[in-house]
């Protein structure tokens, strides 16, 4: 369920048109955040006074289980500001656990004020920049401003989590290469000398020239990255990943090329890209995804893609769509910089839902533990034990 779908439920609720299932879902959202200070009137912060009043009315209607039509019909035209305030305040998370018998259970997080003895903080803006001479700069601890000069470009740290390469002269004969790499638990953004913007997910790297020389703009990635490529019809932009090449003129796309994943996925949001692997190639249209199987190099194109799921990492979320537990835990391991160890029987649960990447690991695991799996944190390890026989 995305934000617009949730807002539609709120709209129907305030107009007395929801189903019993939707009433229960909304009630569960409310109840699951009762111990969260963000629900307190004193913590409303930047919410407008009018919206705060309406929010409290909605909370009161939910608390007393009164008819939304009788209590709130008069504020129908202001439903969307209220719903937006709710989204802003509680940072909705939910999960659907699908076990081996294909039974579904809707789960909402229960927030507790008690902190576990062992916990892991979420990742943040962390990266190391390796220069052409082999020296390195730890970007998360570097000050804002000019960091140095490479080839024809100045390196500037704009703010936490973002650097840029600014061309200061022309005429370079040979490209000078830099590498920006994020660790597990890290993410970063870089603007290349041509204006192309690249966001790196955790445990990813980008090798690129400090200024582009020749008839093509070539870069190489590992891990996952999202590109917004500056348009230049004279110089196509080429991304190399896992032996494949992605060629564009100017477009927005995401590449997932982690070595531990069985497939490499290129997802197009805007423009067009050509994905080449071995002797085969595919031309993507917006909303399509190229999937390359690493075991046999087969390429196929998916025409129905959940873009929210693809872009979740960049937007600060985990979004799973019928994902098996090992793939869920690989993503968690990269973001929280942990090792995942399995004990007991092989996990068979599948998960559909969304959670914030800003939560501590213990809160994420509380949600996942409402399946048939048990999780515990030991140092920088997450131990997964299946409760199934």
C-alpha positions as CSV (number, residue, x, y, z in Angstrom):
1,X,0.0,0.0,0.0
2,X,1.5,3.3,-1.0
3,X,0.8,6.8,0.3
4,X,-2.0,7.6,-2.2
5,X,-3.8,4.3,-1.4
6,X,-3.6,5.1,2.3
7,X,-5.0,8.6,1.8
8,X,-7.9,7.2,-0.2
9,X,-8.7,5.0,2.8
10,X,-8.6,8.0,5.1
11,X,-10.9,9.9,2.7
12,X,-13.4,7.0,2.6
13,X,-13.2,6.7,6.4
14,X,-14.1,10.3,7.0
15,X,-17.0,10.0,4.7
16,X,-18.3,6.7,6.2
17,X,-17.6,4.7,3.1
18,X,-14.9,2.3,4.3
19,X,-15.3,-1.5,4.5
20,X,-14.9,-3.2,7.9
21,X,-11.5,-4.4,6.8
22,X,-10.4,-0.9,6.0
23,X,-11.8,0.4,9.4
24,X,-9.8,-2.3,11.2
25,X,-6.6,-1.4,9.2
26,X,-6.9,2.3,10.1
27,X,-7.6,1.4,13.7
28,X,-4.5,-0.8,13.9
29,X,-2.4,2.0,12.5
30,X,-3.7,4.3,15.3
31,X,-3.2,1.7,18.0
32,X,0.2,0.7,17.0
33,X,1.6,4.2,17.5
34,X,-0.1,5.0,20.8
35,X,3.3,4.9,22.7
36,X,5.0,7.0,20.1
37,X,5.6,10.6,21.3
38,X,5.0,11.9,17.7
39,X,1.3,11.3,18.4
40,X,1.3,13.7,21.3
41,X,-0.2,17.1,20.7
42,X,2.9,18.7,22.2
43,X,5.1,17.1,19.6
44,X,3.2,18.2,16.5
45,X,6.0,20.6,15.7
46,X,5.6,22.0,12.2
47,X,2.0,20.8,11.7
48,X,-0.3,23.8,11.2
49,X,-2.7,24.5,14.1
50,X,-5.7,23.8,12.0
51,X,-4.3,20.5,10.9
52,X,-3.4,19.6,14.5
53,X,-7.0,20.2,15.5
54,X,-8.4,18.0,12.7
55,X,-5.8,15.3,13.5
56,X,-6.9,15.2,17.1
57,X,-10.6,14.9,16.0
58,X,-9.7,12.0,13.8
59,X,-7.8,10.4,16.7
60,X,-10.8,11.0,18.9
61,X,-13.1,9.3,16.4
62,X,-10.8,6.4,16.2
63,X,-10.4,6.2,19.9
64,X,-14.2,6.2,20.6
65,X,-15.0,4.2,17.4
66,X,-17.7,6.7,16.6
67,X,-19.3,7.2,13.2
68,X,-16.9,9.2,11.1
69,X,-19.8,10.7,9.1
70,X,-21.5,12.1,12.2
71,X,-18.3,13.5,13.8
72,X,-16.2,14.5,10.8
73,X,-18.4,15.1,7.8
74,X,-18.2,18.9,8.2
75,X,-14.4,18.8,7.6
76,X,-14.6,16.7,4.5
77,X,-12.8,19.3,2.4
78,X,-9.8,19.3,4.7
79,X,-9.3,15.5,4.7
80,X,-6.1,15.6,2.6
81,X,-4.2,18.0,4.9
82,X,-5.2,15.8,7.9
83,X,-4.1,12.6,6.1
84,X,-0.8,14.3,5.0
85,X,-0.2,15.2,8.6
86,X,-0.8,11.7,9.7
87,X,1.7,10.4,7.1
88,X,4.2,13.0,8.2
89,X,3.8,12.2,11.9
90,X,3.8,8.5,12.2
91,X,5.9,7.3,9.3
92,X,3.6,4.4,8.4
93,X,5.1,0.9,8.3
94,X,3.3,-2.3,7.6
95,X,4.1,-5.8,6.6
96,X,2.2,-8.8,5.1
97,X,3.8,-12.1,6.0
98,X,3.0,-14.9,3.6
99,X,4.0,-18.3,5.0
100,X,4.4,-21.6,3.2
101,X,0.6,-22.2,3.3
102,X,0.1,-18.8,1.6
103,X,-1.8,-17.4,4.6
104,X,-1.5,-13.6,5.0
105,X,-1.1,-11.7,8.2
106,X,-1.1,-7.9,8.2
107,X,1.4,-6.6,10.8
108,X,1.9,-3.1,12.2
109,X,4.8,-2.2,14.4
110,X,4.3,-2.0,18.1
111,X,6.6,0.8,19.4
112,X,8.1,0.3,22.8
113,X,9.9,2.8,25.0
114,X,12.2,0.0,26.3
115,X,15.4,-0.2,24.3
116,X,17.0,-3.6,23.8
117,X,20.5,-4.2,25.2
118,X,21.8,-5.0,21.7
119,X,20.8,-2.8,18.8
120,X,22.1,-1.4,15.5
121,X,21.8,2.1,14.2
122,X,20.6,2.6,10.6
123,X,23.1,3.6,7.9
124,X,23.9,7.1,6.8
125,X,26.0,9.3,4.5
126,X,29.3,7.5,4.5
127,X,31.8,7.1,1.6
128,X,35.5,7.1,0.8
129,X,36.9,8.9,-2.3
130,X,40.0,7.3,-3.8
131,X,42.0,9.7,-6.0
132,X,44.1,9.0,-9.1
133,X,47.3,8.8,-7.0
134,X,45.9,6.2,-4.7
135,X,45.3,8.6,-1.8
136,X,41.8,8.6,-0.2
137,X,39.4,11.1,1.5
138,X,36.9,10.0,4.1
139,X,34.0,12.0,2.9
140,X,31.7,11.8,5.9
141,X,34.3,13.4,8.1
142,X,35.6,15.9,5.5
143,X,34.6,19.6,5.8
144,X,32.3,21.2,3.4
145,X,34.1,23.1,0.6
146,X,36.9,22.4,-1.8
147,X,38.5,19.0,-1.2
148,X,41.1,19.1,-3.9
149,X,41.8,19.1,-7.6
150,X,41.8,16.2,-10.0
151,X,42.6,16.7,-13.7
152,X,40.5,19.5,-15.0
153,X,38.0,19.5,-12.1
154,X,37.8,20.8,-8.6
155,X,36.2,18.4,-6.0
156,X,33.7,20.2,-3.8
157,X,31.8,18.8,-0.8
158,X,28.5,20.6,-1.0
159,X,27.0,19.2,2.1
160,X,26.8,16.0,4.1
161,X,26.2,13.2,1.7
162,X,27.0,15.0,-1.5
163,X,30.1,16.0,-3.5
164,X,30.5,17.5,-7.0
165,X,33.1,17.7,-9.7
166,X,33.3,21.2,-11.2
167,X,35.2,21.6,-14.5
168,X,37.7,24.5,-14.3
169,X,39.4,24.1,-17.7
170,X,39.2,22.1,-21.0
171,X,41.7,20.2,-23.1
172,X,42.7,17.2,-21.0
173,X,44.1,14.4,-23.3
174,X,43.9,11.4,-20.9
175,X,41.1,10.8,-18.4
176,X,41.9,10.9,-14.7
177,X,39.9,8.3,-12.7
178,X,38.5,8.5,-9.2
179,X,36.5,6.0,-7.2
180,X,33.8,6.7,-4.7
181,X,32.8,3.7,-2.6
182,X,30.2,3.4,0.2
183,X,30.6,0.8,2.9
184,X,27.9,-1.4,4.3
185,X,25.7,1.1,6.2
186,X,26.6,3.9,3.9
187,X,25.1,5.9,1.0
188,X,26.3,9.0,-0.9
189,X,25.6,11.3,-3.9
190,X,28.0,12.6,-6.4
191,X,27.6,15.1,-9.3
192,X,29.9,14.3,-12.2
193,X,31.7,16.9,-14.3
194,X,29.0,16.8,-17.0
195,X,26.2,17.4,-14.5
196,X,25.1,13.8,-14.2
197,X,23.9,13.0,-10.7
198,X,24.6,9.6,-9.1
199,X,23.2,8.2,-5.9
200,X,25.0,5.2,-4.4
201,X,23.3,2.6,-2.1
202,X,25.2,0.8,0.6
203,X,28.2,-1.4,-0.3
204,X,28.5,0.2,-3.7
205,X,31.2,1.9,-5.8
206,X,31.5,4.1,-8.8
207,X,34.6,4.5,-11.0
208,X,34.5,7.6,-13.2
209,X,36.7,10.1,-15.0
210,X,37.1,13.5,-13.3
211,X,36.2,15.0,-16.7
212,X,34.9,13.1,-19.8
213,X,37.3,12.7,-22.7
214,X,36.4,11.1,-26.1
215,X,33.2,10.4,-27.8
216,X,31.5,8.6,-24.9
217,X,31.0,9.2,-21.1
218,X,32.0,5.9,-19.5
219,X,31.7,4.9,-15.8
220,X,31.7,1.6,-14.0
221,X,29.7,0.6,-10.9
222,X,29.3,-2.3,-8.4
223,X,26.4,-2.6,-6.1
224,X,23.4,-0.3,-6.7
225,X,23.2,3.2,-8.1
226,X,20.5,5.5,-9.4
227,X,21.5,7.9,-12.3
228,X,20.0,11.1,-13.5
229,X,22.1,11.5,-16.7
230,X,22.8,15.0,-18.2
231,X,21.7,15.1,-21.8
232,X,24.4,15.2,-24.5
233,X,23.5,13.8,-27.9
234,X,27.1,14.0,-29.0
235,X,28.4,11.9,-26.1
236,X,26.3,8.8,-25.0
237,X,26.6,7.9,-21.3
238,X,27.7,4.3,-20.8
239,X,27.5,2.4,-17.5
240,X,29.5,-0.9,-17.1
241,X,28.3,-3.3,-14.5
242,X,29.0,-7.1,-14.1
243,X,30.2,-7.4,-17.7
244,X,27.1,-5.6,-19.1
245,X,26.8,-2.2,-20.6
246,X,23.9,0.3,-20.3
247,X,24.0,3.1,-22.9
248,X,21.9,6.3,-22.7
249,X,21.8,9.8,-24.0
250,X,20.0,11.5,-21.0
251,X,17.7,9.6,-18.7
252,X,16.8,8.4,-15.2
253,X,17.5,4.8,-14.3
254,X,18.5,2.5,-11.5
255,X,21.0,-0.3,-11.6
256,X,21.1,-3.2,-9.1
257,X,24.3,-5.1,-9.7
258,X,25.3,-6.6,-6.3
259,X,27.5,-9.7,-6.7
260,X,25.5,-11.6,-4.0
261,X,22.3,-11.3,-6.0
262,X,21.3,-13.8,-8.6
263,X,20.3,-11.2,-11.2
264,X,21.3,-7.8,-12.3
265,X,18.4,-5.4,-12.8
266,X,18.3,-2.1,-14.8
267,X,15.1,-0.2,-14.3
268,X,14.1,2.8,-16.5
269,X,12.2,5.7,-15.0
270,X,12.6,8.3,-17.8
271,X,14.0,8.4,-21.3
272,X,15.4,5.2,-22.9
273,X,18.4,2.9,-22.3
274,X,20.0,0.1,-24.2
275,X,21.2,-2.8,-22.1
276,X,23.9,-5.1,-23.7
277,X,25.1,-8.4,-22.2
278,X,27.3,-10.7,-24.3
279,X,25.7,-11.0,-27.7
280,X,22.2,-9.8,-26.7
281,X,20.7,-6.5,-26.0
282,X,17.4,-4.9,-25.0
283,X,16.0,-1.4,-25.4
284,X,14.0,-0.3,-22.4
285,X,11.0,2.0,-22.3
286,X,10.0,4.0,-19.1
287,X,8.5,1.6,-16.6
288,X,10.4,-1.4,-17.8
289,X,13.2,-3.4,-16.3
290,X,16.0,-5.5,-17.8
291,X,16.8,-8.6,-15.8
292,X,20.0,-10.5,-16.5
293,X,20.5,-13.9,-14.9
294,X,24.1,-14.2,-13.8
295,X,24.1,-18.0,-14.0
296,X,23.2,-18.3,-17.7
297,X,23.5,-14.6,-19.0
298,X,19.9,-14.8,-20.2
299,X,18.2,-11.3,-20.6
300,X,14.5,-10.7,-20.3
301,X,12.5,-7.5,-20.0
302,X,9.8,-7.0,-17.3
303,X,7.0,-4.7,-18.5
304,X,5.2,-4.4,-15.1
305,X,7.5,-3.0,-12.4
306,X,6.8,-1.7,-9.0
307,X,8.8,1.6,-9.2
308,X,8.2,2.4,-5.5
309,X,10.0,-0.9,-4.6
310,X,12.9,-0.2,-7.0
311,X,13.4,3.4,-5.7
312,X,12.7,2.6,-2.0
313,X,16.4,2.7,-0.9
314,X,16.9,6.2,-2.4
315,X,13.7,7.4,-0.8
316,X,14.7,6.1,2.7
317,X,12.5,3.0,2.8
318,X,12.5,-0.8,2.7
319,X,9.8,-2.0,0.4
320,X,9.3,-5.7,-0.1
321,X,6.9,-7.3,-2.6
322,X,6.6,-11.1,-1.9
323,X,10.3,-11.2,-1.1
324,X,11.8,-14.3,0.5
325,X,13.5,-13.9,3.8
326,X,17.1,-14.3,2.5
327,X,16.7,-11.5,0.0
328,X,15.1,-9.3,2.8
329,X,18.0,-10.1,5.1
330,X,20.6,-9.3,2.4
331,X,19.2,-5.8,2.1
332,X,19.1,-5.4,5.9
333,X,22.7,-6.7,6.2
334,X,24.0,-4.1,3.7
335,X,22.2,-1.2,5.4
336,X,23.0,-2.1,9.0
337,X,26.5,-3.4,8.3
338,X,25.9,-6.8,9.8
339,X,26.5,-10.5,9.1
340,X,23.3,-12.7,9.0
341,X,23.5,-16.2,10.3
342,X,20.8,-18.8,9.9
343,X,20.0,-21.5,12.5
344,X,17.6,-24.4,12.3
345,X,15.2,-25.0,9.4
346,X,15.4,-23.1,6.1
347,X,13.1,-20.0,6.2
348,X,10.1,-20.2,3.9
349,X,8.2,-17.0,4.7
350,X,7.7,-14.2,2.1
351,X,7.2,-10.6,3.0
352,X,5.2,-7.7,1.4
353,X,5.3,-4.3,3.0
354,X,7.2,-1.2,3.8
355,X,9.3,0.2,6.6
356,X,11.5,3.3,7.2
357,X,15.3,2.8,6.8
358,X,15.7,5.3,9.6
359,X,14.6,2.8,12.2
360,X,17.0,0.9,14.4
361,X,17.6,-2.7,13.5
362,X,15.7,-3.9,16.5
363,X,12.5,-2.2,15.4
364,X,12.8,-3.7,11.9
365,X,13.4,-7.1,13.4
366,X,10.4,-6.8,15.7
367,X,8.2,-6.4,12.6
368,X,9.8,-9.4,10.8
369,X,9.6,-11.5,14.0
370,X,5.8,-11.6,13.8
371,X,6.3,-14.2,11.1
372,X,7.5,-17.8,12.0
373,X,11.1,-16.6,12.3
374,X,13.0,-15.4,15.4
375,X,15.7,-12.8,15.3
376,X,18.4,-11.8,17.8
377,X,21.3,-9.4,17.6
378,X,24.7,-10.4,18.9
379,X,27.3,-7.7,18.3
380,X,27.3,-7.1,14.6
381,X,25.5,-10.3,13.8
382,X,21.8,-11.0,13.3
383,X,20.9,-14.6,14.2
384,X,17.8,-16.0,12.4
385,X,16.1,-19.0,13.8
386,X,13.1,-20.6,12.1
387,X,10.2,-21.6,14.4
388,X,8.9,-24.0,11.8
389,X,9.3,-27.7,12.1
